[in-house]
Amino acid sequence: MQIEPLAIRDVLLVKPVKHHDNRGFFSETSRSDVLAASGVTAQFVQDNHVYSAERGVSRGLHFQTPPRAQGKLVRCTRGAILDVAVDIGRGSRT
């Protein structure tokens, strides 16, 4: 996996590497040791899959505070997405 930090603290772009052969491809979509090496220590305890039939679909705005705070992992398997992250912390530059 290729992991790239983005402008907002704790927001990373994780790009799985595809290994192709004549049957198709194989790709690791998540691997805890590689994520940990990039500073991701959270355990992912829930995984949801959403399909949007139409272009331009907007989905929820998420904000949680402890003890119900959650990390978010977004994956696009086909097409394109626009995922917006906003740091609303006091004094944040982002």
VEXDREN-2710 file (C-alpha; in Angstrom, 1 decimal):
% VEXDREN-2710
k/r/px/py/pz
1/MET/0.0/0.0/0.0
2/GLN/1.1/3.5/-0.7
3/ILE/0.2/5.9/2.2
4/GLU/0.2/9.7/1.7
5/PRO/-0.5/12.2/4.5
6/LEU/-2.9/15.0/3.4
7/ALA/-3.2/18.6/4.6
8/ILE/-5.4/17.9/7.6
9/ARG/-3.8/16.1/10.5
10/ASP/-4.6/12.4/10.7
11/VAL/-6.1/12.3/7.2
12/LEU/-4.3/9.9/4.9
13/LEU/-4.7/8.8/1.3
14/VAL/-4.2/5.0/1.2
15/LYS/-3.6/3.6/-2.3
16/PRO/-3.7/-0.2/-2.6
17/VAL/-1.1/-1.5/-5.1
18/LYS/-2.5/-3.9/-7.7
19/HIS/-0.5/-6.9/-8.7
20/HIS/-1.7/-8.1/-12.1
21/ASP/-1.4/-11.4/-13.9
22/ASN/-3.4/-13.2/-16.6
23/ARG/-6.2/-14.1/-14.2
24/GLY/-6.8/-10.5/-13.1
25/PHE/-5.3/-8.8/-10.1
26/PHE/-4.7/-9.0/-6.3
27/SER/-4.5/-6.1/-4.0
28/GLU/-4.2/-5.6/-0.2
29/THR/-6.9/-3.1/0.8
30/SER/-5.9/-3.0/4.5
31/ARG/-2.9/-4.2/6.5
32/SER/-2.5/-3.3/10.2
33/ASP/1.3/-3.4/10.3
34/VAL/1.7/-1.1/7.2
35/LEU/-0.9/1.3/8.6
36/ALA/0.8/1.3/12.0
37/ALA/4.1/2.2/10.4
38/SER/2.3/5.3/9.1
39/GLY/1.0/6.2/12.5
40/VAL/-2.5/4.6/12.3
41/THR/-3.1/2.9/15.6
42/ALA/-6.9/2.8/15.5
43/GLN/-8.6/-0.6/15.1
44/PHE/-11.4/-0.7/12.5
45/VAL/-14.3/-2.4/14.2
46/GLN/-17.0/-1.7/11.6
47/ASP/-17.1/-1.9/7.8
48/ASN/-20.0/-0.6/5.7
49/HIS/-20.5/-0.9/1.9
50/VAL/-22.6/1.7/0.1
51/TYR/-23.7/1.7/-3.5
52/SER/-25.0/4.9/-5.2
53/ALA/-27.1/4.2/-8.3
54/GLU/-27.0/7.8/-9.6
55/ARG/-24.2/10.3/-10.1
56/GLY/-24.0/13.3/-7.7
57/VAL/-25.4/11.5/-4.6
58/SER/-24.5/13.2/-1.3
59/ARG/-24.1/11.2/1.8
60/GLY/-23.9/12.2/5.5
61/LEU/-21.8/14.6/7.4
62/HIS/-20.2/12.8/10.3
63/PHE/-18.9/14.2/13.6
64/GLN/-18.5/12.3/16.9
65/THR/-17.0/13.1/20.2
66/PRO/-15.6/10.7/22.8
67/PRO/-16.6/8.1/23.9
68/ARG/-18.4/7.6/20.5
69/ALA/-15.7/9.1/18.3
70/GLN/-14.9/7.0/15.1
71/GLY/-12.2/7.0/12.4
72/LYS/-13.5/6.8/8.9
73/LEU/-12.2/4.7/6.0
74/VAL/-13.5/5.5/2.6
75/ARG/-12.9/3.2/-0.4
76/CYS/-14.0/3.7/-4.0
77/THR/-14.1/0.4/-6.0
78/ARG/-15.4/1.9/-9.2
79/GLY/-16.0/5.4/-10.6
80/ALA/-15.0/8.4/-8.6
81/ILE/-15.8/10.0/-5.3
82/LEU/-15.3/13.4/-3.6
83/ASP/-14.7/12.9/0.1
84/VAL/-14.5/16.1/2.1
85/ALA/-12.7/16.3/5.4
86/VAL/-12.8/19.4/7.6
87/ASP/-10.8/20.0/10.8
88/ILE/-13.1/21.9/13.0
89/GLY/-10.7/22.1/15.9
90/ARG/-10.1/25.4/17.6
91/GLY/-7.3/27.3/15.9
92/SER/-7.1/24.8/13.0
93/ARG/-5.4/26.1/9.8
94/THR/-7.4/23.6/7.8
END
